[in-house]
Amino acid sequence: YEEAKDIAGKVKQKTIKLFGLGYTEDELRFLQDQYEDWIARNESKTKAQEEVFKNLCIAQLNVNRATQSNDPKKIESAMNTFNTMLVTANLKPSQTNQNALTDQNTFGTLIKKWED
């Protein structure tokens, strides 16, 4: 309870509500910054999408923690989790590139149809 009161004065209340306790003030700021960045750049209309982005931010934080620990097993595990979250969100670079190519092909096909 004291931890919540101490952090609440320094971090947005919505951040604590979104991610919960158990994080340092700096970690909560990191999580909030990442969350806002993810939802600003990607569609986030449903609660499920918001939860995926929230968990993606936590996975990013865990990658940072693992990297700081210099433990290769922790780093690999954290990166695997992060990559799994990217796949879940349909945001893995190979997926977004494929989607862009599909969109281009569809648009190109449409133009050809109009030209014919």
C-alpha positions as CSV (number, residue, x, y, z in Angstrom):
1,Y,0.0,0.0,0.0
2,E,2.8,2.4,0.8
3,E,4.5,1.5,-2.5
4,A,1.3,2.5,-4.3
5,K,1.1,5.8,-2.5
6,D,4.7,6.6,-3.2
7,I,4.6,5.8,-6.9
8,A,1.2,7.3,-7.5
9,G,2.5,10.8,-6.8
10,K,5.2,10.4,-9.5
11,V,3.5,8.2,-12.2
12,K,0.1,8.6,-13.9
13,Q,-2.6,6.8,-12.1
14,K,-3.8,5.3,-15.4
15,T,-0.4,3.7,-15.8
16,I,-0.5,2.0,-12.5
17,K,-4.1,0.9,-13.2
18,L,-3.1,-0.5,-16.6
19,F,0.1,-2.3,-15.6
20,G,-0.3,-2.8,-11.8
21,L,2.1,-2.6,-9.0
22,G,5.5,-4.4,-8.8
23,Y,7.3,-2.1,-11.2
24,T,9.7,0.7,-10.4
25,E,8.8,4.2,-11.3
26,D,11.2,4.1,-14.3
27,E,9.7,0.8,-15.4
28,L,6.2,2.2,-15.3
29,R,7.3,5.2,-17.3
30,F,8.9,2.9,-19.9
31,L,5.8,0.8,-20.1
32,Q,3.5,3.8,-20.5
33,D,5.8,5.3,-23.2
34,Q,5.9,2.1,-25.1
35,Y,2.2,1.5,-24.8
36,E,1.4,5.0,-26.1
37,D,3.8,4.5,-29.0
38,W,2.4,1.1,-29.9
39,I,-1.2,2.3,-29.9
40,A,-0.4,5.5,-31.8
41,R,1.2,3.5,-34.6
42,N,-1.2,0.6,-34.8
43,E,-5.0,-0.1,-34.7
44,S,-6.3,-0.5,-31.2
45,K,-10.1,-0.6,-31.2
46,T,-10.8,-3.6,-29.0
47,K,-9.9,-4.7,-25.5
48,A,-8.1,-7.7,-26.9
49,Q,-5.9,-5.5,-29.0
50,E,-5.2,-3.3,-26.0
51,E,-4.2,-6.3,-23.9
52,V,-1.9,-7.5,-26.7
53,F,-0.1,-4.2,-26.7
54,K,0.0,-4.1,-22.9
55,N,1.6,-7.6,-22.9
56,L,3.9,-6.6,-25.7
57,C,5.2,-3.7,-23.6
58,I,5.8,-6.0,-20.6
59,A,7.7,-8.4,-23.0
60,Q,9.8,-5.4,-24.1
61,L,10.6,-4.6,-20.5
62,N,11.5,-8.2,-19.8
63,V,13.9,-8.1,-22.8
64,N,15.5,-5.0,-21.3
65,R,15.8,-6.7,-17.9
66,A,17.3,-9.8,-19.4
67,T,19.8,-7.9,-21.5
68,Q,20.9,-6.0,-18.4
69,S,21.4,-9.4,-16.6
70,N,23.8,-10.6,-19.4
71,D,22.3,-14.1,-19.0
72,P,22.1,-15.6,-22.5
73,K,19.3,-18.0,-21.5
74,K,17.2,-15.2,-20.0
75,I,17.8,-13.0,-23.1
76,E,16.8,-15.8,-25.5
77,S,13.7,-16.6,-23.5
78,A,12.7,-12.9,-23.3
79,M,13.3,-12.4,-27.0
80,N,11.3,-15.5,-27.8
81,T,8.4,-14.2,-25.8
82,F,8.6,-10.8,-27.4
83,N,8.7,-12.4,-30.9
84,T,5.7,-14.5,-30.0
85,M,3.8,-11.4,-28.9
86,L,4.7,-9.7,-32.2
87,V,3.2,-12.7,-34.1
88,T,0.1,-12.5,-31.9
89,A,-0.3,-8.8,-32.7
90,N,0.4,-9.5,-36.4
91,L,3.3,-7.1,-36.2
92,K,6.4,-9.2,-36.9
93,P,8.4,-7.4,-39.6
94,S,7.9,-10.3,-42.0
95,Q,4.2,-10.3,-41.5
96,T,3.8,-6.5,-42.0
97,N,6.0,-6.7,-45.2
98,Q,3.8,-9.6,-46.5
99,N,0.7,-7.6,-45.7
100,A,2.1,-4.5,-47.6
101,L,3.0,-6.7,-50.6
102,T,-0.5,-8.2,-50.6
103,D,-2.0,-4.7,-50.5
104,Q,0.2,-3.6,-53.4
105,N,-0.7,-6.6,-55.5
106,T,-4.4,-6.1,-54.8
107,F,-4.1,-2.4,-55.7
108,G,-2.1,-3.2,-58.8
109,T,-4.6,-5.7,-59.9
110,L,-7.4,-3.2,-59.5
111,I,-5.5,-0.6,-61.6
112,K,-5.0,-3.1,-64.3
113,K,-8.7,-3.9,-64.3
114,W,-9.5,-0.2,-64.6
115,E,-7.0,0.2,-67.5
116,D,-8.5,-2.8,-69.3
